[in-house]
Each structure stands twice: as C-alpha cells, then as structure tokens.
Amino acid sequence: MVLAPAIAKQLRERWLASRYKAPRDFVFANTLGRGLDYRDIGEGFRQTVKRAELHTSGKLTLHSLRHGFASLLIANGLNVVYVSRQLGHANPNVTLEVYAHLFEHADHAVTARDAIEASYAALTNCART
C-alpha cells in the first residue's frame, strides 16, 4: 500500500515508541499487544469528528476515508488494477463496480504519492492554524 512519507514516518515513530516491536506486532495495539477492536476504533473516530466539529452532507465514517483514498487514486490517473490492489479487492471488477463513474472522469496529471502527500500537508497546515 502506498503511504505518504510523512504518514509512514509517524507510524514508524509510534511503532518504535511501543513495547511491541516484533515484525508481526500491530502499530496500534491494546495493552496486551493485540489488535484493537474495530468497534472501539469506529467510536473513537466518531468522537474525534464530533470534537473537530466536522460537518458533511452525509455520514462521515472510517469507511468514508477508504472511499476518499480510492477516489484520490483514481482522480490522479492510477489504473483500475493498481487501485484494486491498494483496496484489497478480490479483483479489478469489484473496483470497477464501485468506482466506474470515477474512472470515466480521471485526471492523469500527478502520481498518487504526490497527491496523498499534498493532502496530508494541507491537513497538517490546517491543524496548526
């Protein structure tokens, strides 16, 4: 999976600060080193959205971030096979069923890594102001 260098750096720092450093250990773990329960993560996300006073026309969920990631890749000209692999879909047909309308309007101007890095930089700049 492609990651913006700044995000990869933060994940590595978090992993290094953890007491669980085996290759198969989770970056985000409970006190026993086990993976976090998805329901707890979802609740934490909802609370963070509420505290940040983010408002959207629809419901903002963790799954929304997945769709945003896919949309960003497609908008920046990545092919369906690559996007499918990034999303972990069984095959590109699954990706096309969900995102065909976006592939029709894809802009082939920049690479996914640059787009993700730029988005991350914009978010961190907003958070600082």
C-alpha positions in Angstrom: 0.0 0.0 0.0 1.2 3.5 -0.9 1.7 5.9 2.0 2.8 9.5 2.2 6.3 9.7 3.6 5.1 11.9 6.4 2.5 9.4 7.5 4.9 6.5 7.2 7.3 8.4 9.5 4.6 9.0 12.1 3.6 5.3 12.0 7.3 4.2 12.4 7.7 6.6 15.3 4.6 5.2 17.0 5.8 1.7 16.4 9.3 2.5 17.8 7.7 4.0 20.9 5.7 0.9 21.6 6.9 -2.0 23.7 5.7 -4.4 20.9 8.3 -4.3 18.1 8.2 -7.8 16.6 7.7 -7.8 12.8 4.1 -9.1 13.2 3.1 -6.7 16.1 0.4 -4.1 15.5 1.3 -0.4 15.3 -2.0 0.3 17.2 -2.5 -2.3 19.9 -4.2 -2.8 23.3 -2.2 -3.2 26.5 -1.7 -6.9 25.7 -0.3 -6.2 22.2 -3.4 -7.4 20.4 -5.2 -5.5 17.6 -7.8 -3.0 18.6 -11.5 -3.9 18.2 -13.0 -2.2 15.1 -16.0 -1.0 17.1 -13.7 0.9 19.5 -11.8 2.4 16.6 -15.1 3.5 15.0 -16.3 5.1 18.2 -13.0 6.9 18.6 -13.3 8.2 15.1 -16.8 9.4 15.6 -15.8 11.2 18.8 -12.9 12.8 17.0 -15.1 14.0 14.2 -17.5 15.5 16.7 -14.8 17.2 18.7 -13.3 18.7 15.5 -16.8 20.0 14.6 -16.7 18.5 11.1 -19.9 18.6 9.3 -20.8 16.9 6.0 -23.9 16.4 3.9 -23.7 12.6 4.7 -22.3 10.4 7.4 -18.5 10.6 7.9 -17.1 7.2 8.8 -13.8 5.4 8.7 -15.1 3.7 5.5 -15.5 7.2 4.1 -11.8 7.6 4.3 -11.4 4.4 2.3 -13.6 5.8 -0.4 -11.7 9.1 -0.3 -8.4 7.2 -0.8 -9.8 5.3 -3.7 -11.2 8.5 -5.3 -7.9 10.3 -4.9 -6.0 7.5 -6.6 -8.5 7.4 -9.5 -8.6 11.2 -9.9 -4.8 11.1 -10.3 -4.8 8.6 -13.1 -4.0 5.3 -11.4 -5.3 2.3 -13.3 -8.0 0.0 -12.0 -5.6 -2.9 -11.3 -3.4 -0.7 -9.1 -6.4 0.8 -7.2 -8.0 -2.6 -6.8 -4.8 -3.9 -5.1 -4.5 -0.9 -2.9 -8.0 -1.5 -1.7 -7.6 -5.3 -1.3 -10.4 -6.1 -3.6 -10.6 -9.7 -4.9 -10.2 -8.5 -8.4 -10.5 -5.3 -10.5 -14.1 -6.0 -11.4 -15.1 -5.3 -7.8 -13.3 -1.9 -8.0 -15.0 -1.1 -11.3 -18.4 -1.9 -10.0 -18.0 0.6 -7.2 -15.9 3.3 -8.9 -16.5 3.1 -12.7 -18.0 6.6 -12.7 -14.8 8.0 -11.3 -12.6 6.2 -13.8 -14.6 7.9 -16.5 -13.6 11.3 -15.1 -10.0 10.6 -14.0 -7.4 13.3 -14.4 -4.0 11.9 -15.3 -1.9 14.8 -14.1 0.0 13.6 -11.0 1.0 10.5 -9.2 -0.9 9.1 -6.2 2.0 9.6 -3.8 2.3 13.3 -4.6 -1.4 13.7 -4.2 -1.5 11.9 -0.9 1.5 13.9 0.4 -0.1 17.2 -0.7 -3.4 16.3 1.0 -1.6 15.3 4.2 0.4 18.6 4.2 -2.8 20.6 3.7 -4.4 18.8 6.7 -1.4 19.4 9.0 -1.3 23.1 7.9 -5.0 23.5 8.8 -4.5 21.8 12.1 -1.7 24.3 13.0 -3.7 27.4 12.3 
